[in-house]
Amino acid sequence: MNALNPETPRPSDVRPASQGRQEVRCAVRFPLSLPVVLSSGEDEIAGLTRNVSASGVLFSLDEDLQVGLDVRFSMRMPRSVLGSPQDVLVHCTGRVVRCSTSHNEHLAAATIDDYRFAEQ
């Protein structure tokens, strides 16, 4: 699968969420591996995106994050994904909503609560 053929939500993407509610993914996810640095207060952690949607991002990190943590991050979105003449730098703010660890890889899912495009 490539960035021009995004993963679309499937019935299997319905996941149990905390507090007895179901989480339904309703945004198209693009499987993009982009370098990113997450900031929270004075702390910074480098990682890669695993997939990106309009409402959130899944990160692969070297260390674990805390659910509920407010984060800031920037991503350089490829022009091929956006259909623009050049890559676009996007500054985002959000919060960590889910974390897991598998084979020494820390995954953290974060919402995108706000974003702005950097001036080019």
N, C-alpha and C positions, 0 to 999 in steps of 0.2 A: 504494500500500500504506500502511495506517495502523498505528498502534501496537496496535490491537486485532486486527490480522491480521498476526502476526509472520512474518518470513521463516523458513521451515523449512529444515533442512539438506537439500541435494540431493546426488546423486552428484557433481555438478560442484563441490561444496564440498570434495572431497578434494584436498588440495594437497600437493605434495612438501615435506617439511620437511628441515631440515639433518640431516646425519649419516645420510642414506639411509633415514630413516623417513618414513612418510606421516602427515600430520596430517588427522584426520577431525573435522569440527565436529559435535558431538553436542548442543549446546545451542541452543535457539530464540533467534534474534536479533531484537531489536526495533529498527526504524529510528527512533531518537530523536535529535534534535538538542538537546542540553542544554548550557548553559554549565558549564565545569569549569575548575578550576585544579589542575594537577599540581604536586606538591612532591617534591623529592628533595634531602635535606640542606637547605641554605640557599636553593637555587634554586627558583623558581616559574615556571611557564609557563601562560598562559591558552589555552583552546581550546574546542572544541565536540565533543560526542560525535557520531559518525556512526551507530553502532549499539551496542546493549548486550545482553549475554546474562548468564546466571547465572555464567558462567565467565570472561567477559572483556568488553573494551570496545575499540572502534575510535575513536581520536581524530583530529580535524583540528586541526593546530597551525600556528603561524606560524614555528616553527623545528624543526629535527631533534632527535630524541632518540637515545640510544645503546641498542642492544639489550643486554639484561641489567640495565638500570638499575632499581633498586627505586624505586617511586613510591607516593605517597599522593594520594588525590583524594576529593572529595565530590560527590555528585550529588543533586539534588532530583528524585526519581522522581514523575511525574505520577500522581495518584490514579486516572485512567482506565486506566492500564496495570496498576496494582496491584489495582484493585478495592477500594480503601480510601476512607473518607470524606474524607480529605485527602491532600495531597502528603506524601511521606516523604523526609526527608534521610538519605542513606546515606553513611557514611564507609568508604572502601575502601583496602586496601593491595594491591599487586601488583607486577608487573615487566613491563618492555617486552620483547616477544618477536619483534616484527617491525616494520620501518620502511620507508617508501617515500616518494618525492617525485614529484609529478605536477603540472605547470602551477603552480608556486610554492606548492603545497599540500603540507604535510608530514603524512603519515599515520603513526600509531603504534598498534599493537595491543598491549594489555597484558592480562595475566591479572588476575583478581580472586582473590587468594589468601586474603583475609580481609575481612570487612565487619561493620559494626555499624550499627544504626539509632540515629539521634540521638533523644534524649528530646524529646517534643513538649510 
